[in-house]
Amino acid sequence: MFANFFKKRRIKQYARKLPAELTALYGKQPYYSKGQVDRALTRQRLNRSNNGTISDNCYAYAMYCSPQEFQRIHDEAGESCHYDTLRTEIAETCFSSTSDFSFTDVDAYATESSSSADSSSGDSGGGDGGGGGD
């Protein structure tokens, strides 16, 4: 129960925080390398591979790396994650659509999340505290 909550929370953090960081560091690209994603993860304090495994960052790699780069990452690490399965989970969490999303879609999600957080932060009408702090 809690594992699913934390997984979705992590996916949303990757989708909200990394597009701006990747764009600032490397410009808008359809895909990024593992090193580029790792640097963005570290700068946003989202890098969870301190123990040397890559599995903690699999969702970020599936979100921002090409299928070939994703496979190379996992082949070199001797781990197996399925790109399409992870992208389906990401799409269900962020886009309510198929796994055929692009960096542009993730960037739009981040912008929309940022805009809704900004507009709700100035609201003094109570509310439930909606999506902030994920």
N, C-alpha and C positions, 0 to 999 in steps of 0.2 A: 504494500500500500504506500508506504513512505518512499520506497525506492522509485516508484513511478512519478511521484510528486517531485522528487529531487532531480530526476532525469529530465522532466519537462522544464523545470526551473533552469537547469544548466543549458538546455537547448535554447530557451528564450534569451538567456544572457549572451550566448554566442551570437544569436541573431540580432540583438539590440546593440551590443557594444563593439563587435568586431568590424562591421562594414566601414564605419567612420575611421577607425584606426588603420585598417588595411588601405583605404583610399588615401589617407594622409601620408602613409609611409610609401606606398607603391603605385598610387593612381588606381583608377577603376580598371579592373581586368576581369575577364570571364572566370579565370581560375588563378589561384595563388599556389606557391610551392609550400612544402612542409615548413621550411625555414621561415618563410614570410608569415605563415599562420602562427608558428611558435612564437615569433617575436611579438606579434600583435597580442597573443594570449598572455605573454609575460607582461607586456606594457599595461594591459587591462587587469592584471592580477587574476587571470582566469586559468593560468597554466597549471594543470593538475598532474603532470607527468614527472613530478619530483622523484618518484621512486624508480625511474628509468623505463617504465612501460608507457606505451603509446595509447593504450586502450581508454584511458581517462579522457583523452582528447579526440577520440574517434568521431564524435558528432561534429566537431569543428572541422576536422579534415574532410568529412563527407560533405559539409556545407560549402567549403571554400576551395577544395582541391579538385582537380580533374579525376575522373575514374582511374586513369592510368597512374597518376601520382598517388592516389589513395592505395591502389594495389601494390605499388612499389614500397610505400611506407610499411605496409603490413607484411609483405614478403621479407623485407630486410629485418623486421622485428620478430619474425616467426610467429606472428599472431594472425588470427583470422576474424575479420569483421566483414560484413556484407554491405557494400556501398549502397545498393538499391534499398535494402531493408532499412538502413539508417536514414536514408533520404526520405523514405516513406514516413518514418516516425517524425522526422523534422517537419515535413509538409503537413502532417496531421496536427502537430503541435502549433505551428505558426501560420499556416496558409490554408488549412481546410481544403487541400487540393492534392493532386498527384505529386509524385516525387520529381516532376519535370520543372523545377524552379531554377532560377539563375541568380547571379550576384545582384542583378537589378531588382529582383523580387525581394531578396533579403534586405537590401539597402532601403527599399520602400517600406518594408516592415519596421526597420529600425527608425526611420523618419516618422512613421505613423505612431509608433510606440512613444517616441520622444515628444511628439506634438501632443498626444493625449495625456502624457504625464505632466507636461508643462501647463496645459490648460486646466488640469484637475488640481495642480498644486496651488493655484491661486484661488481656488474655490473654497469659501469659508462656510459652505452650506452643510457641512457634516459629511454625509456619505459613508461608504464602507471602507474607504482608504484604497480602493481599487487597485491595480497592478503595480504600484510602486514597490521597490525593494526586492523584486524577484531575484 
